């Protein structure tokens, strides 16, 4: 919460701040990476936390480094696509300073997602604020973990979008306390208020209900095709072609790998080829099996496998198959 010294009355007409964190499939939207979760916290001009919002986002592609964001593809099956949250998110952002810890990263994903819908939004250097840069200037540390440690802020679920956004919102209040007279507060609040009138209406996009991570399946869901027993697996019943009973790999079988696996792709390829299997770069009707980092992935390869009725299994299924041996 902001200090009582903070000049609240100066900003009585300002909406305040929207503190945002995205979890993403990768680092670069210009190369096709997408936002798969957003956490957003509203903060008043004096640093008081007001409300918070979160949702998973379905993207119809491989979702990247699951060991970082701990989101599984099955969790996204019933999540809204970005176009389904675009109007409500607009309402949550318009007129507020866009804040993030490393705002250059989160803002480029925000801008990219709206541009995919043909919308340009007024989020720029005048209307956004980076708590990472400000922290380095005021307290000499930059990472969110270090900043939280410095101010005694708990962030128990780091790399969950809402948890990171909540921690960043608390950090924002501490930074206000550290330098309440900084002219940048007023400049950005004024710029964001003016820019609020220039947000597109987005009336052509139907609103979808937001889906918070905690309301869906368990984090770190582990599913093995033919034996999915974790909570939430029923949501995906029939999503993938069934793996035939007593399915075994044979020398000469063609296999496709997809997603960011625990073992390096080159190591898997070498091991599979040494056992007489053929690793193919793309899915064709001749492929017998697709191995995915997440069997509910919506990568291009996984979608094509479903179209062709080719079974999709998880990496741990393949590990066990290697132990069991290949038929000749």
BELPESUL-V278984 format. One record per run of one state. SS is the DSSP state (A for helix, B for strand, O for the rest). FROM is the first residue (numbers start at 1). TO is the last residue. Records with the same first field share a line. If there is no record, write none. Layout:
SS: FROM-TO  FROM-TO
This chain:
O: 1-7  12-16  25-28  32-34  44-48  57-57  59-65  70-72  77-80  94-96  101-102  117-127  140-143  152-160  179-182  199-212  216-232  237-249  251-253  259-264  275-277  281-288  293-299  309-311  325-326  328-328
A: 8-11  29-31  66-69  73-76  82-93  103-116  131-139  144-151  161-178  183-198  213-215  233-236  265-274  300-308  315-324
B: 17-24  35-43  49-56  58-58  81-81  97-100  128-130  250-250  254-258  278-280  289-292  312-314  327-327
